[in-house]
Amino acid sequence: GPPEAFREMLVSADRVLSEVLELIAVIKPKGVHANLETYLQSPNFTIRAQAVTAAVHSTGDDKVKLLMQVLQDPDPRLRGHLLRMIGEARDGTMRAALTIWIRDRGFLDRDINEKISALRTYATIGQEWVFPHLREMAETKSSMFNRQKVSELRRAAVLAISRIDLPMAQAYIKLGCTSGDPELKQFCLEGAQRARTEKS
């Protein structure tokens, strides 16, 4: 069947590899994950990124497990690429996996841009399901030791909420713009501004 054909093509020359990986992303055949796992280990970043794109667009039982491994990849470019692909594909199958990754203690220490990108993707694929979790993050209280990291998390959460096209999310941002919490107010104003800019 088709998976065998793809598997054969995947073990062929590197030069056709990128075309094959693109094809997989478009055709979404079942059961080609075993090979994709090999390409995620490639020293060539382009091949790894294309394998991620192919994995996001494929179907199969081990897809989420495979993509969870990518979220643990040491290369922030690869993790960023995965987050963009999940968001673009509006892939709801990754919602639970992203929830686990975001709730992990290590998430707080990630770079501000990665936090923003991750929570934006989370909001895109989760909408009303993730609003309560994002709201909880937006209202996180910091201690003396982690003030900057918590502030980044709050900002990323508010910016993500501002992208959710639901009355409760929009109302939250609107109310936040008059909040007595100066930080929350600042982030909500930024979120409202960004949302306006993106719509125009």
Secondary structure, 3 states (H helix, E strand, C coil): CHHHHHHHHHCCCHHHHHHHHHHHHHHCCECCHHHHHHHCCCCCHHHHHHHHHHHHHCECCCHHHHHHHHHCCCCHHHHHHHHHHHHHHCCHHHHHHHHHHHHCHHHHHCCHHHHHHHHHHHHHHHHHHCHHHHHHHHCCCCCCCCHHHHHHHHHHHHHHHCCCCCHHHHHHHHHHCCCCCHHHHHHHHHHHHHHHHHHC
